[in-house]
Amino acid sequence: MENLAKIKKTNISEQVFDLLKTHIAQGKLKAGEKLPSENELCAMLGVSRPPVNAAVNRLRAMGLVEVRPGDGSYVKEFSSSDYFKTYADMVMDIQDIPEILEVRRALEIESFRLAMERAEESDITKLEEMTERIIKARKSKDYKKLAKNDYLFHLHICECSKNRYFPMMFNMLEGLIYKQVEMFAISIEKRTAIDEKTIDDHTLICKALREKDFDTYIRIISEHTNYEAHMKEV
């Protein structure tokens, strides 16, 4: 690991954290590489141990480093998807759902438009099979499985665009989007009318893709991802 700059004596823990996080993000500290010990970091940065310990603990909490008992801390394999998963688990709650739905709409609408031109028969058939799994999960009241299959359904719409960046972006936000889907599925567990409408939307989306009916899709996805409207029906 290359020499680190000395830390200024304000917000020391935050500075140590930002410095180490930046080195990991830029690849200066590579996956699998062992971090210097806390005592070594103190000497390198010119700070005391408590802020170093706090910074390393934050990196562990974010999943950027892992502790190997009796050995030390190592940089983990990490992606933007991992970051969003960690973020979702740590801070996201039900009030965040409307904003996440806006992100989903932006990704899925353009993906669907491209899918109308590029999707093959096998792609549409796969989407229809996914819908059947969603219906099955609903009937068995397995809302965890429903959330998983719902996420995969919407991811596949991005895949049908044949633009590799759309599913990549959707997967980057996996932690946030999946958490949103899961929270919403659980929140409507006892609201049969809303739940059935949500399930029916997937069937209609498949039909719209097969018929290349963009206007109908826009109407469905706008209603499907309108959290406030769903909550007013409760």
N, C-alpha and C positions, 0 to 999 in steps of 0.2 A: 504494500500500500504506500502510495507516495506521501510526502510530507504534507501535513495539514497546517493551515494557517492558525495562528493563535486566536483565541476567542476574546472578544471585547467583554468587559465586565458588566454588561447589561443583558437581561433576559438570557442568562447563560444556558440554561437547560434547552430553551427554544432554539438557540443558535447551534448548540451541539447536535440537536435532533435534525435541524434543517441541513446542516453540513453533511452528516452521515447519510441522510435520505437522498441528498443530491448526488453524493458519490455513488450510491447504489443505483439511482435512476440513470446516471450517465455511464454506468459500467466501469467506473473506477474501482468500485468494490464489486467483484463479480460473484454470480451465483456459485455457492459451494466454498467461497473464500471465507476463511476464519477472520472475525473481527479481532483487532488488538484487544488485549484484556482491558478492563476498566482502569487499572493502574497505568497501563501503557497509554491509553487515551488521555488520561489526566496529564501525564508528562508531555505528550505531543501537543495538547491543546492549551496547556498552561492554566488548567482549572482544577477545582476540587472534585472529589468523587461523587457527591450527591447529584449534581446536575448531569454528570455522565451516566450515572445509574438510571436517572429518570428518563434520559433520552433513549437509552438502550431499551428500557422497558416499553417505551412508546413504540419503538421499532418492532419489538416482539408482538405487542398488541395488534399492530397493523399487519402482521404476518410477513414483514420484510426480513426478519431474522428469526432463527430458531436456536434454542438452547440445547446443547448436547451435554447432559450431566457429566461432570468430571472432565470436560474437555473445553467448553467455551461456547461462544455464540458464532453462528455461521449465517452468511447471507443466503436467503432462500431463492429458489426459482420464483419469479414474480412477473405478473402481467397486469395491464390496466384492468382486466376483468377481476383479478384478485383484489385489486384496490377497491373497486366498486362493491364487491361482495362484502369486504370488511366494513366499508362505509355503511352499507345497508344494514348489516347486523348491529353496528354500534349506535347509529344515530337516526335511522329512518323510522318514522311512525306513520300512522294512518293519514295525518295531515299533509304528508308529502305526495300522496297518490295523484292528485290533479296534475302536478307538474311532471311527474313521470309519465302520465298518460299523454301529455302534450309531446314528449319526446317520442313515444311509441307511434303516435299518429304521423309525425313527420317522417319517420323511417318507413313505416308500413305503407303509407299512401304512395310514395314514389316507387317502392318495391313492387306494389301491386300493379302500378301503371306499366312498369317494365315487364312484369310477369305475364301480362296479357299478350305481349308480343313474343316472349321468349320461353314461357313454360311449356314443357312437353306433356304428353298425355300421362306419362308415369309420375310427373310432378303433381298433377291434379289428383290423380288416383291416390297418391300418398297423402295428400291433404284431406281427402275424403275419409281415408282410413284413420287418420288422426282424429277427425271429428267423431268417428264411431267410438274411439277410446275415451274421448271427453264425455260422450253420452253415457257410456258404461260406468265411468267413474262417478258421474252425477247420480245414476240410478242406485249405485251401491253406497252413496253418500260418503265416498272417499275423497274428501276435499283437498287433501295433500296431493293425491294422484291427479285430481282434476286440475290443480294449479300447474303441476309439472307438464301435463299434456297440453294445457292451454298455452303455456310458454313455448313448447316445441311447435305447436301449430303456427303461432305468429312468427317464430324464427324461420319456419319453412317458407312462409310467404316471402321473407327476405331472400332466402336461398333461390326461390323461383325467379327472382329478378335476373339471375345469372351474372350479377355484379358481385364479385367476391367481397367487396367492402361493406355492403349492406348487412349480410349476416355477421361479418366481423364486428361492425359497430354495434349491432344488436347484442352480440355476445360480450362485447366490452362492457355493456351496461347490464349484463346478466344479473348481477347481484341486486341491482335496483329494480329491474323489471320483474324478475322472478319474485322478489319480496313483495312488490306491488300486487302481482297476480295472486300470490298466496294470501296476502292480507285481505284482498277483496273477496276471494273465494270463501274465506272463513267468515268474513263479515256478513255475507249474504246466505250463510248456511241454512238459516231458518226462514228465509224469505223466498218462498217457492216461486211466486210469479216472476220476480226479478231474475232468479236463477234460471228458470226455464227460458226466459227471453234471451239471456246471455248465451245459453247453449244453442238455441235456435239460430242465433247470429252466425255461428260457425258453419252451419249447413248452408245458410244464405250466401256467405262469403265464398264457399266452394262453388255454388251455382253461378255466382257473379263472375268468378274467374273462368269457369268453363264457357260461359256465354260472352265473355269479354265485355261485361257491363260495368263500366267504370263509375257511372253516376250512381247506380244502385250500391256499389261498394262504398263510395264516399258517404252515402247516407247511413249505411249499416255501421261502418267503422266509427263514424262520428257519434252515433248513438251508443255503440258498444263501449267506447272509451270515455263516455260522458259520466264521470263519477258523480257530479253534483245532481244530475238528473236522476240517476239511480237512487241516490240517498233520499231525494224528495218523495220517491215512491214508497219508501219504507213506512 
